[in-house]
């Protein structure tokens, strides 16, 4: 039996089970909390970009792009975390934080998109 055959048979299932049990970032709560905070940052930056875009064309464009990026990353990682965890809410796997990350990611992406649309307009 070759070493690669042994590693493929023992390491891969163990790695998959540890990811499924803990989600993203080791401890389920820690990874989900970081993802939710990233989504919340996207909401804050998106709100700031939206208020800045009202001042004139081209204002707040960089902030809007940051909000869209943070929102999309939070959204994708939250959905991935939810797909990897197996237990329900309240079990310590961070599903509630991942659900908050989904909500914050959606709001941050929408606010950033609105700010981008406003910053393109010419007055």
C-alpha positions as CSV (number, residue, x, y, z in Angstrom):
1,X,0.0,0.0,0.0
2,X,1.5,3.4,-1.0
3,X,1.7,6.4,1.4
4,X,-0.6,8.5,-0.8
5,X,-3.3,5.8,-0.7
6,X,-3.0,5.7,3.1
7,X,-3.3,9.5,3.4
8,X,-6.2,9.7,1.0
9,X,-8.1,7.1,3.0
10,X,-7.5,8.6,6.5
11,X,-6.8,12.3,6.3
12,X,-9.5,13.4,3.9
13,X,-12.5,12.0,5.9
14,X,-11.1,13.4,9.1
15,X,-10.6,16.9,7.6
16,X,-14.1,16.8,6.2
17,X,-15.6,15.8,9.5
18,X,-13.8,18.5,11.5
19,X,-15.0,21.1,9.0
20,X,-18.5,19.9,9.2
21,X,-18.5,19.8,13.0
22,X,-16.9,23.3,13.5
23,X,-17.8,25.3,10.5
24,X,-15.4,28.0,9.2
25,X,-12.5,29.2,11.4
26,X,-12.1,26.4,13.9
27,X,-14.6,27.1,16.6
28,X,-18.0,27.6,15.0
29,X,-18.9,30.7,17.0
30,X,-15.6,32.5,16.3
31,X,-15.7,32.1,12.6
32,X,-19.4,33.1,12.4
33,X,-18.8,36.1,14.6
34,X,-16.0,37.3,12.3
35,X,-18.2,36.8,9.3
36,X,-21.1,38.7,10.9
37,X,-18.8,41.6,11.9
38,X,-17.5,41.8,8.3
39,X,-21.1,42.0,7.1
40,X,-21.8,44.7,9.7
41,X,-18.8,46.7,8.5
42,X,-20.2,46.5,5.0
43,X,-23.5,47.9,6.2
44,X,-21.8,50.8,8.0
45,X,-19.6,51.6,5.0
46,X,-22.5,51.2,2.6
47,X,-24.6,53.7,4.7
48,X,-21.7,56.2,4.7
49,X,-21.2,55.7,0.9
50,X,-24.9,56.3,0.3
51,X,-24.9,59.6,2.2
52,X,-21.8,60.7,0.5
53,X,-23.2,59.8,-2.9
54,X,-25.9,62.4,-2.4
55,X,-23.4,65.2,-2.5
56,X,-22.6,64.7,-6.2
57,X,-21.5,62.5,-9.0
58,X,-18.5,60.4,-8.2
59,X,-18.6,60.9,-4.5
60,X,-18.3,57.8,-2.3
61,X,-17.5,55.4,-5.1
62,X,-14.6,53.7,-3.3
63,X,-16.7,53.3,-0.2
64,X,-19.5,51.8,-2.2
65,X,-17.1,49.2,-3.8
66,X,-15.8,48.3,-0.3
67,X,-19.4,47.9,1.0
68,X,-20.3,45.6,-2.0
69,X,-17.1,43.5,-1.5
70,X,-17.6,43.2,2.2
71,X,-21.2,42.3,1.8
72,X,-20.6,39.7,-0.8
73,X,-17.8,38.1,1.1
74,X,-19.9,38.0,4.2
75,X,-22.8,36.5,2.3
76,X,-20.8,33.8,0.6
77,X,-18.9,32.8,3.8
78,X,-22.1,32.8,5.9
79,X,-23.9,30.5,3.4
80,X,-20.8,28.3,3.3
81,X,-20.7,28.1,7.1
82,X,-24.4,27.2,7.2
83,X,-23.8,24.5,4.7
84,X,-20.9,23.0,6.7
85,X,-22.6,23.0,10.2
86,X,-24.8,20.1,11.0
87,X,-26.6,21.0,14.3
88,X,-29.3,23.5,15.0
89,X,-29.3,26.9,16.7
90,X,-27.9,27.0,20.2
91,X,-25.4,24.2,19.8
92,X,-22.3,26.3,19.7
93,X,-21.6,25.9,16.0
94,X,-22.3,29.5,15.1
95,X,-25.4,29.1,13.0
96,X,-27.0,32.2,14.6
97,X,-23.9,34.3,13.7
98,X,-23.9,32.9,10.2
99,X,-27.6,33.9,9.8
100,X,-26.7,37.4,11.0
101,X,-23.9,37.4,8.5
102,X,-26.3,36.5,5.7
103,X,-28.6,39.4,6.7
104,X,-25.8,41.9,7.1
105,X,-24.2,40.8,3.9
106,X,-27.4,41.3,1.9
107,X,-28.0,44.8,3.4
108,X,-24.4,45.8,2.9
109,X,-24.4,44.7,-0.7
110,X,-27.7,46.5,-1.5
111,X,-26.5,49.7,0.2
112,X,-23.2,49.6,-1.7
113,X,-25.0,48.9,-5.0
114,X,-27.4,51.8,-4.4
115,X,-24.4,54.1,-3.6
116,X,-22.7,52.9,-6.8
117,X,-25.8,53.6,-8.9
118,X,-26.0,57.1,-7.4
119,X,-22.4,57.9,-7.8
120,X,-22.6,57.2,-11.6
121,X,-25.3,59.7,-12.2
122,X,-24.4,63.1,-13.4
123,X,-26.1,66.1,-11.8
